Each structure stands twice: as C-alpha cells, then as structure tokens.
Amino acid sequence: MTIDRGDYDSGDEFVLEYGDLRFTFNERDFEERCEQAASKLGFVASISAW
C-alpha cells in the first residue's frame, strides 16, 4: 500500500518538482525546512541550541 501525499503549497518563491509532484514554498517555510534538514543531517548545530 502506498500513500499519496500529493502536492504541497505554501507560497511561490521556491518551486521543487519531482516526477508528478510539485512543492511550492514561501521564503520563510523554505528557510525553516532547510534549517531543519541541515540540523537533522548534522551539517549545522541543532536549531534548539541556537
């Protein structure tokens, strides 16, 4: 069983497309998601430590 998560839209400053999926982000949402990913991957210190 697969889960269809569909597209995501929070703005139009940043657009990511992968196959049939389209993700659009406003600047703040994109920044927060990038910071969280960088922290989770160990590229930067934990956000909670900031």
N, C-alpha and C positions, 0 to 999 in steps of 0.2 A: 504494500500500500504506500503510495506517495502522497505527500501533502503539497497541494498547490498553494503557494504563498502569494502569488500574483505580483503585481507591480507595487511600487511604493512612491509616494509623492508628498514632499513637504515644502516644495518650492521649485524654482527653476534655475538657480545659479550653477548647480552641478548636475550633470546627467551621466549616468552609467547604464550601459546596455549590455546584456549578456544573453545571447540566444533570443528568445522571445520575451525576456523580462526587461523592464525599463524602470530604473530607480532615479528619481529626481529629488534633489535636496536643496534646502535653503542654506545659506552660508553657515549659520550657527549650528544647525543639525549636522552638516557635513564635518565641521570642525570637531564637534563633540564625538562623533563616531570615529574619526581618525585618531583623536587622542585616546579614546578607549581601546581601539585596536592596537595602537603603538604600545600602550601600557601592558595589555594582555600578552603581546608578543615579546615583551621585555626590551623594547627599543628605547623606552624612556622610563623614568621613575614612576611609581604608582601615582595616579591622579590624586588619590586620597592623601598622599604625602605632600602635595603642593600647598 
